[in-house]
């Protein structure tokens, strides 16, 4: 039993990997548009058991920013786990930059 537990815990290993992901802005309020977003791509550092990275499709890795309910002006938005659609067991360790700046102006 002890060998089985040891194998499950230590043999799987945990890795941290860095990926580049595009940023998509969703639910831009009617009558407003984004001007000069601070970034179009983001570096995301992900943590998971090494074997779980095999389940991650890098082409589907997208940072989604929901602008629902935002008003005209400058907004600083923290990048968090919920901005990524990650498979179970993979978590966001760090995003670079950690915040996005979005300026919404009238069309």
QUINOR-V140556 format. One record per pair of residues at least 12 apart in sequence whose ideal C-beta (glycine too) atoms are under 8 Angstrom apart, sorted by the first residue. I is the first residue (numbers start at 1). J is the second residue. D is the distance in whole Angstrom. If there is no record, write none. Layout:
i->I j->J d->D
i->I j->J d->D
This chain:
i->12 j->49 d->5
i->12 j->50 d->7
i->12 j->51 d->6
i->13 j->49 d->7
i->13 j->50 d->5
i->14 j->47 d->7
i->14 j->48 d->7
i->14 j->49 d->6
i->14 j->50 d->7
i->15 j->47 d->7
i->15 j->48 d->7
i->15 j->49 d->8
i->15 j->50 d->5
i->15 j->53 d->6
i->16 j->45 d->6
i->16 j->46 d->7
i->16 j->47 d->5
i->16 j->93 d->6
i->17 j->45 d->7
i->17 j->46 d->6
i->17 j->53 d->6
i->18 j->43 d->6
i->18 j->44 d->7
i->18 j->45 d->5
i->18 j->46 d->8
i->19 j->43 d->7
i->19 j->44 d->5
i->19 j->46 d->7
i->19 j->58 d->6
i->19 j->61 d->6
i->20 j->41 d->5
i->20 j->42 d->7
i->20 j->43 d->6
i->20 j->44 d->8
i->21 j->41 d->7
i->21 j->42 d->5
i->21 j->43 d->8
i->21 j->44 d->5
i->21 j->61 d->5
i->21 j->62 d->6
i->21 j->63 d->5
i->21 j->84 d->7
i->22 j->40 d->7
i->22 j->41 d->6
i->22 j->42 d->8
i->22 j->62 d->6
i->22 j->63 d->7
i->23 j->37 d->7
i->23 j->39 d->6
i->23 j->40 d->6
i->23 j->41 d->7
i->23 j->42 d->6
i->23 j->62 d->8
i->23 j->63 d->5
i->23 j->65 d->6
i->23 j->100 d->7
i->24 j->62 d->5
i->24 j->63 d->7
i->24 j->64 d->5
i->24 j->65 d->7
i->25 j->37 d->7
i->25 j->65 d->5
i->25 j->67 d->6
i->25 j->102 d->7
i->26 j->64 d->6
i->26 j->65 d->7
i->26 j->66 d->5
i->26 j->67 d->7
i->26 j->68 d->8
i->27 j->66 d->5
i->27 j->67 d->5
i->27 j->68 d->4
i->28 j->67 d->5
i->28 j->104 d->7
i->29 j->67 d->6
i->29 j->68 d->7
i->29 j->69 d->7
i->29 j->70 d->6
i->29 j->71 d->7
i->29 j->104 d->7
i->31 j->106 d->6
i->31 j->107 d->6
i->32 j->70 d->8
i->32 j->71 d->8
i->32 j->72 d->6
i->32 j->104 d->4
i->32 j->105 d->7
i->32 j->106 d->6
i->32 j->107 d->7
i->33 j->104 d->7
i->33 j->105 d->6
i->33 j->106 d->8
i->33 j->107 d->5
i->34 j->67 d->8
i->34 j->102 d->6
i->34 j->103 d->7
i->34 j->104 d->6
i->35 j->103 d->5
i->35 j->104 d->8
i->35 j->105 d->5
i->36 j->103 d->6
i->37 j->100 d->7
i->37 j->101 d->8
i->37 j->102 d->6
i->37 j->103 d->8
i->38 j->97 d->7
i->38 j->100 d->5
i->38 j->101 d->4
i->38 j->102 d->7
i->39 j->97 d->7
i->39 j->100 d->6
i->42 j->63 d->5
i->42 j->79 d->7
i->42 j->95 d->6
i->42 j->96 d->7
i->42 j->97 d->7
i->42 j->100 d->8
i->43 j->95 d->7
i->43 j->96 d->4
i->44 j->61 d->7
i->44 j->63 d->7
i->44 j->79 d->8
i->44 j->84 d->7
i->44 j->92 d->6
i->44 j->94 d->8
i->44 j->95 d->5
i->44 j->96 d->8
i->45 j->92 d->7
i->45 j->93 d->4
i->45 j->94 d->4
i->45 j->95 d->7
i->45 j->96 d->7
i->46 j->86 d->7
i->46 j->90 d->6
i->46 j->91 d->7
i->46 j->92 d->6
i->46 j->93 d->6
i->47 j->90 d->7
i->47 j->91 d->5
i->47 j->92 d->8
i->47 j->93 d->4
i->48 j->89 d->6
i->48 j->90 d->4
i->48 j->91 d->7
i->49 j->89 d->6
i->52 j->87 d->7
i->52 j->89 d->5
i->52 j->90 d->6
i->53 j->90 d->7
i->55 j->87 d->5
i->55 j->90 d->8
i->56 j->86 d->8
i->56 j->87 d->6
i->56 j->90 d->6
i->60 j->85 d->7
i->61 j->84 d->7
i->62 j->84 d->7
i->62 j->85 d->7
i->63 j->79 d->6
i->63 j->83 d->5
i->63 j->84 d->6
i->63 j->95 d->8
i->64 j->83 d->6
i->64 j->84 d->8
i->64 j->85 d->7
i->65 j->77 d->6
i->65 j->83 d->6
i->65 j->100 d->6
i->65 j->102 d->7
i->67 j->102 d->7
i->67 j->104 d->7
i->70 j->102 d->8
i->70 j->104 d->6
i->71 j->104 d->7
i->72 j->104 d->5
i->72 j->105 d->6
i->72 j->106 d->6
i->73 j->103 d->7
i->73 j->104 d->6
i->74 j->101 d->7
i->74 j->102 d->8
i->74 j->103 d->5
i->75 j->101 d->7
i->75 j->102 d->5
i->75 j->103 d->8
i->75 j->104 d->7
i->76 j->99 d->5
i->76 j->100 d->7
i->76 j->101 d->6
i->77 j->99 d->6
i->77 j->100 d->5
i->77 j->101 d->8
i->77 j->102 d->6
i->78 j->98 d->7
i->78 j->99 d->5
i->79 j->92 d->8
i->79 j->95 d->4
i->79 j->97 d->8
i->79 j->98 d->6
i->79 j->99 d->7
i->79 j->100 d->6
i->80 j->92 d->7
